[in-house]
């Protein structure tokens, strides 16, 4: 399979990585009244994408560029993610992504999973994402675009399921976010782990309250 087709397979909403079990903090923001409609969703995903760019892409980049150092990048993610909900979600999503890819692409990704297990990593999502995409021979820029796109799609899908935005509206927001995606990619594509940052502290605080919500549809 060519890498272009492989990227499309990974981007498919039916690819079973469990990403749709997470809202990226949107559920907590909705329940606490910070997000009430499509306009608020636009502002939320803008903050979320910058958070993914500055707090996620440096780890994706490191995992792709130096997959042999995955234990070091995983340890950096473990320290960086001080929010317990984001920390747990990162480990859950990372393990699910790695296990799924190892089952579907055993020759390429199986060795990555075995090495990660042997090293005793915590399976944080961003560095694993980079290492797995490198193993699948996907270019770094395509891996970065996929990471940001999946982040956006996951939050918008959560918004639709919670009824805070309609299906057509969500795709309008996704289409309108193209310049933002380009801006985040341009700013963050060359960043390394020494550049990790948390640019959206309010979003982080809202997400940290997820476990205290009265009712929950999502894991984070």
Secondary structure, DSSP 8 states (H G I E B T S, - for coil): --HHHHHHHHHSTTS-S-GGG--TTHHHHHHTTS--SHHHHHHHHHHHHHHHHHHTHHHHHHHHHTGGGHHHHHHHHHHH--SHHHHHHHHHHHHHHHHHHHHHSHHHHHHHHHHHHHHT----HHHHHHHHHHHTT--HHHHHHHHHHHHHHHHHHHHHHHTSS-HHHHHHHHHHTHHHHHHHHHHHTT--GGG-----HHHHHHHHTGGG-SS-SS--
